[in-house]
Amino acid sequence: MVMATTTSTAAHTSLASVTLEVADLEAARRFYTAFGVDTYISLRASEAHSTGFRGFTLALTVAGPATVDGFVTDAVDAGATVLKPAAKSLWGYGGVVQAPDGTIWKIATSAKKDSGPATREIDEVVLLLGVEDVKATKQFYVERGLTVAKSFGGKYAEFAPGQSSSVKLALYKRRALAKDLGVPDKGTGSHHVILGSTAGTFTDPDGFIWQPVA
């Protein structure tokens, strides 16, 4: 498969922040501090209704299997539910947990063996949106000034990270993402995530809301 890189003449836009909407703000703060990802996200209270799959995951890339196990253990000890136990795969080693607020987190490494002791270091955080049409949604974002860093046809697209955010944005087929996470792909209501924009307010074709950062 040929990987394409796309550029746009529109004003540059990027993902500046990720805000999770949660029912219990204080409980969520405790969880994410214990999990070790509190510096990558913001939280705000919301009672918006939703059922089933919310259409996205936050993925952590770390150095080795022992570090994956450490993050999974910390998440479970803080109240998370294991959706997929950490295990070896074709691509490396990883597991999936669901936070008490409902957000799904994937922790993975491309390494199948440890080259050192476990750490608390995170190499990369990716906000992966599950969308119905990767090509159409990618074009939607390009027209709003995001820069495509990687694109694999209609299966996956990744955007260049912004200077003000430590989280990278990527697109994946919704059904394929749900399967990878070990959950049914059906869901309704709020996504419970707000994407911080360096430009204006807009909503993408799959209902993900972007708002200007303060």
N, C-alpha and C positions, 0 to 999 in steps of 0.2 A: 504494500500500500504506500502511495506517495504522500509524504507529509508536506502540507502547504503552509506558507507564511503569508499573512494578509496585512496590508497597511491601509490607512484611511486618511483622507484629506480633511476630515472633520476635526473640530477642536478637540484636543486631547482630553479624554475622560478616563478615570480609573477608579477602582474600588478603594475607598479611603478607610472604611471601617465595617465591622459586622456587629449588629446588635440583635441579640436574642430576646424575644418577648416571652416572659415567664409569668406564671400565676403567683408564685411565692418568691419575691425578690431576695429576701434575706437568705432563704434556703438555697437558692441558686448561687448566690455569692459564696456561701460556705462550700458548696459542692465544687464550683470551678476553681476556687483557691486550693482546695485539697487535691483536685485532679491535676492542677499545675498549668492551666491554660488561661487563667484569668486576665493575663496581660494581652491576650490576642482578641478578646471579645469585649463588648459592652452588654449591659443588661437593662431591660426596662419592664415594668409591670404591665401585664395585659391579661384580660379575661376573654379575649377573642376565642370563638369556638373553632375547634378543628377535630377531625377524626382520622385515624389511619396514618398513612405515610405523608409526611409534610413536604416531600419532594426535594430534599437536600440532605447532604451530610457535610460535616467538617472532618477533614482527614489530616492526621499527623504523620509525618514521615520522620523516622528516627534512625539511629545508627545500627541497631542490631536487635535480635530476638529478646535478649534479656531486658533491654529498655522498653520494648513493646510490652513484655510481661509486667514490668514495673508500673507502667501507666494504666494498664488494664486493672491490675490489683488495686491501685490507688482509687480508680474510678469506682470499682465495686465496693471497696471499703467505705466510700463516701456516699453510697446509695444507688449506683448505676446498676442496670440489668445487662447481663451478657446476651447479645443477640447471636454472635458467632464467636466461639472460643478461639483464642489465639492458636494458630496452627500454620504449618508450612503449606505453601502453595506453589504453583508454577512460577510465580513472580517473586517469591520471597517468603515472608512470614508476617502474619497480621491477625488482628481480631477486631470485633465490632461491639461497642457498648451503647446503651441508651441512657442518657442522663435522666434524673428524676423529673426534669421539666419536659422531657420528650425528645430533646435533640439527640440525633444519632451521631456518634463519633467513631471513626475508623482509625486505628493505630497500626501502622505497618512499616516494614523495612524491606529493602530489596536484598538484604543479606540473609542467607540461610543459616549462617553460623556466626557466633560472636567473635569479634577480634579484640575485645576488651571487656571490662566490667560494665554493668548497667550504669546509665547516667540519667539525669533529668533534663537533658538537652533535647530540644526539638529542632530538627533541620528545616522543616517546611510545614506550613499549615495551608491547606487548600479548602476553599468553600466550593463544593461540587454541587451544581444545580442539576436536578433531573428534569429534562425538558422533552417535549413531544417531538420537536423537529430541531435537531442541532444546527443544521445549515441555516434555517430561517432565523433562529434566535441569535446565532453568531452574526448574521448580517444585520440584525436589529441593533446589536451592540456596536458593531463597526460603524454604523451610521450615526451613532451617538458618541463616537470618538474613541472607543476602546481599541487597543492594538492587539491583534491576534499574534501570539507567540508560536503556537503549534496548532495544527488542525489535521485531523484524520478523517476526511470525508464527512459523512453524516453521523459518525459515531462519537467523536470527542473533539473538543476545542478548548484551548487554554489561552488566557489573555496575559499580556505583559503586566507585571505587578506595578502598582503605583508607589511613589516614593514615600507616601504618608501611611501606608498600610503594610503590615507584616503578613497579610493573608492574600494568597493568590486565588483568582477566580477561574473556574473551569466549568464546562458544560458536558453532560453525558445524557444518553437516552434514559428517560425516566424509568422505563420498565427494566432496563439493564442495571441501572443503579440500585433499584429496589432488590433485584435478585442478588446482586453483589453483597448487599447489606443483610440479606436474609429476612426480608419483610415483604408482605404483599404490596403491590404497587398502587392500590386504591387508597384514596384519601380525599377529604373535602375540608373546606374552611380555610382558615388562616395558615400561611406557611410558618408564622411565628419567627420570622427573620426579616430584618431591615438592612438593606445594603446602603452604606454611606457613599454618597456620590460627590465628586469634585465639581460636578455640574449641577443641573437642576433636578426637580422631582419628576420621576416617570415610573411606569410599570411595564415590565417586559411581557411577551406573549403568554408566558406561563403564570402570570400573576405575582411575580416577585417584585417587591416595591423598593425603589431607590429614592432616597431623600438626601438633600444636601447636608454635609457635616456641619456642625455648629462652629 
